[in-house]
């Protein structure tokens, strides 16, 4: 592998060294799971389901915004004092807005494509087809950043897609179960990474004396 490519990957991998990002991602998946539970509890209504459907991208965007700030907050108190601060290149505000808009458009397009194919897929198998792209994206992250534990997370997420099928769940509760299990997978991955990081690193002596 090219030396500069390895340095780039190592720099990007440092963001995930403490598992805090995975814990934050788990929170977002948990909130999405609760949204589907709400969809299952509320009496079926096109208007209600339409509003709750809008809540999914809203939760993702809100989680991206709040989660990013929460991760930075804890990194400043846990990670940077132990192993240093890495300044990542921040995109210009216009580029950031363009990237956010592009993400929203792609998410909407993917949702529309998925909805068009959903009618041809048995409802019991929908969680499997939902888990597959999530697992593939996690594998992409594992390759891109050299994160071995993400391969295990991807395998666990793919297996989680079969859980509602085995339990005979369908509809909103099946999606809620899948997303809830995915949340737990991310929490476990993040917690184990954080525990390993804390065991392998220490605060500088002056911080212990403070």
C-alpha positions as CSV (number, residue, x, y, z in Angstrom):
1,X,0.0,0.0,0.0
2,X,1.2,3.5,-0.8
3,X,2.8,5.2,2.2
4,X,0.7,8.4,1.9
5,X,-2.5,6.3,1.5
6,X,-1.7,4.5,4.7
7,X,-1.1,7.8,6.5
8,X,-4.4,9.1,5.2
9,X,-6.3,6.0,6.4
10,X,-4.5,6.1,9.8
11,X,-5.5,9.7,10.2
12,X,-9.2,9.0,9.4
13,X,-9.1,5.8,11.5
14,X,-8.1,7.9,14.5
15,X,-11.6,9.4,14.6
16,X,-12.9,5.9,15.4
17,X,-10.2,4.8,17.8
18,X,-12.3,5.4,21.0
19,X,-15.6,4.0,19.9
20,X,-17.5,7.2,20.7
21,X,-18.8,7.6,17.1
22,X,-20.2,4.1,17.2
23,X,-22.0,4.8,20.4
24,X,-23.6,8.0,18.9
25,X,-24.6,6.0,15.8
26,X,-26.3,3.5,18.1
27,X,-28.3,6.2,19.7
28,X,-29.6,7.3,16.3
29,X,-30.6,3.7,15.4
30,X,-32.3,3.4,18.8
31,X,-34.4,6.5,18.2
32,X,-35.4,5.2,14.7
33,X,-36.4,1.9,16.4
34,X,-38.6,3.8,18.8
35,X,-40.1,5.7,15.9
36,X,-41.2,2.4,14.3
37,X,-42.6,1.2,17.6
38,X,-44.7,4.4,17.6
39,X,-45.8,3.6,14.1
40,X,-46.9,0.1,15.3
41,X,-48.8,1.4,18.3
42,X,-50.7,4.2,16.6
43,X,-53.8,3.2,14.7
44,X,-53.1,2.9,10.9
45,X,-53.7,6.2,9.2
46,X,-52.1,7.5,5.9
47,X,-51.6,11.0,7.4
48,X,-50.0,9.7,10.6
49,X,-47.7,7.3,8.7
50,X,-46.8,10.1,6.3
51,X,-45.8,12.4,9.2
52,X,-43.9,9.6,10.9
53,X,-42.2,8.8,7.6
54,X,-40.9,12.4,7.5
55,X,-39.6,11.8,11.0
56,X,-37.1,9.3,9.8
57,X,-34.9,11.6,7.8
58,X,-35.5,14.3,10.4
59,X,-34.1,12.0,13.1
60,X,-31.1,11.1,11.0
61,X,-30.2,14.7,10.3
62,X,-30.8,15.7,13.9
63,X,-28.8,12.8,15.1
64,X,-26.0,13.7,12.7
65,X,-25.9,17.3,14.0
66,X,-26.3,16.6,17.8
67,X,-24.3,13.4,17.7
68,X,-21.3,15.1,16.0
69,X,-21.2,17.7,18.7
70,X,-21.6,15.2,21.5
71,X,-18.8,13.1,20.1
72,X,-16.5,16.1,19.9
73,X,-17.5,17.1,23.5
74,X,-16.4,13.7,24.9
75,X,-13.3,13.5,22.7
76,X,-12.1,16.8,24.2
77,X,-12.4,15.2,27.6
78,X,-11.4,11.6,27.0
79,X,-9.4,11.2,23.8
80,X,-7.5,14.3,23.0
81,X,-5.9,14.6,26.5
82,X,-4.6,11.0,26.1
83,X,-3.4,10.7,22.5
84,X,-3.6,14.1,21.1
85,X,-5.7,16.2,18.8
86,X,-5.9,15.8,15.0
87,X,-7.2,18.7,13.0
88,X,-9.4,17.4,10.2
89,X,-10.0,19.5,7.1
90,X,-13.4,21.1,7.4
91,X,-15.4,21.8,4.3
92,X,-16.5,25.3,3.4
93,X,-20.0,26.2,4.6
94,X,-21.3,26.2,1.0
95,X,-19.8,22.8,0.4
96,X,-21.2,21.5,3.7
97,X,-24.7,22.7,2.8
98,X,-24.3,21.2,-0.7
99,X,-23.2,17.9,0.8
100,X,-26.1,17.9,3.2
101,X,-28.6,18.6,0.4
102,X,-27.0,15.9,-1.8
103,X,-27.3,13.4,1.1
104,X,-31.0,14.3,1.6
105,X,-31.7,13.9,-2.1
106,X,-29.9,10.6,-2.3
107,X,-31.7,9.4,0.9
108,X,-35.0,10.4,-0.7
109,X,-34.2,8.7,-4.0
110,X,-33.1,5.5,-2.2
111,X,-36.3,5.5,-0.1
112,X,-38.4,5.9,-3.3
113,X,-36.6,3.1,-5.0
114,X,-36.9,0.9,-2.0
115,X,-40.6,1.6,-1.8
116,X,-41.1,0.7,-5.4
117,X,-39.3,-2.6,-4.9
118,X,-41.0,-3.3,-1.5
119,X,-44.3,-4.3,-3.1
120,X,-42.5,-7.2,-4.9
121,X,-40.7,-8.4,-1.8
122,X,-42.6,-10.5,0.8
123,X,-43.1,-8.3,3.9
124,X,-41.4,-10.9,6.1
125,X,-38.2,-10.5,4.1
126,X,-38.1,-6.7,4.2
127,X,-35.8,-6.5,7.3
128,X,-33.3,-8.7,5.5
129,X,-33.3,-6.4,2.5
130,X,-33.0,-3.4,4.9
131,X,-30.1,-4.9,6.7
132,X,-28.1,-5.7,3.6
133,X,-27.3,-2.2,2.4
134,X,-26.5,-1.2,6.0
135,X,-24.1,-4.1,6.3
136,X,-22.5,-3.3,2.9
137,X,-22.0,0.3,3.9
138,X,-20.3,-0.8,7.1
139,X,-18.0,-3.1,5.1
140,X,-17.2,-0.1,2.9
141,X,-16.2,1.8,6.0
142,X,-14.1,-1.1,7.2
143,X,-12.2,-1.2,3.9
144,X,-11.9,2.6,3.6
145,X,-10.5,3.2,7.1
146,X,-9.0,-0.2,7.9
147,X,-11.4,-0.9,10.8
148,X,-11.4,-4.6,11.4
149,X,-14.1,-4.5,14.0
150,X,-16.5,-3.1,11.4
151,X,-16.4,-6.4,9.5
152,X,-17.8,-8.1,12.6
153,X,-20.4,-5.4,13.0
154,X,-21.4,-5.8,9.4
155,X,-21.8,-9.6,9.8
156,X,-23.9,-9.1,13.0
157,X,-26.1,-6.5,11.2
158,X,-26.7,-8.9,8.3
159,X,-27.6,-11.7,10.8
160,X,-29.9,-9.3,12.6
161,X,-31.9,-8.9,9.4
162,X,-33.1,-12.5,9.7
163,X,-34.2,-12.1,13.4
164,X,-37.7,-10.7,12.7
165,X,-38.2,-13.3,10.0
166,X,-37.3,-16.1,12.5
167,X,-39.6,-14.6,15.1
168,X,-42.5,-14.2,12.7
169,X,-42.6,-10.4,13.0
170,X,-43.7,-8.1,10.2
171,X,-44.4,-4.5,9.6
172,X,-43.3,-1.7,11.9
173,X,-42.4,-4.0,14.8
174,X,-40.1,-6.0,12.5
175,X,-38.3,-2.8,11.5
176,X,-38.2,-1.7,15.1
177,X,-36.6,-5.0,16.2
178,X,-34.0,-4.8,13.4
179,X,-33.1,-1.2,14.1
180,X,-33.0,-1.9,17.9
181,X,-30.6,-4.8,17.4
182,X,-28.4,-2.7,15.1
183,X,-28.3,0.0,17.9
184,X,-27.1,-2.6,20.4
185,X,-24.5,-3.9,17.9
186,X,-23.1,-0.4,17.6
187,X,-23.2,0.2,21.3
188,X,-21.3,-3.1,22.0
189,X,-18.8,-2.3,19.3
190,X,-18.3,1.2,20.6
191,X,-18.1,0.2,24.3
192,X,-15.5,-2.5,23.6
193,X,-13.4,-0.1,21.5
194,X,-13.7,2.5,24.3
195,X,-12.7,0.0,27.0
196,X,-9.7,-1.1,24.9
197,X,-8.7,2.5,24.3
198,X,-8.9,3.5,28.0
199,X,-6.8,0.4,29.0
200,X,-4.1,1.2,26.4
201,X,-3.8,4.9,27.1
202,X,-3.4,7.1,30.2
203,X,-3.8,10.8,31.0
204,X,-0.7,12.9,31.3
205,X,0.7,13.1,34.8
206,X,-0.3,16.8,35.2
207,X,-4.0,15.9,34.5
208,X,-3.9,13.3,37.2
209,X,-2.5,15.8,39.7
210,X,-5.1,18.4,38.9
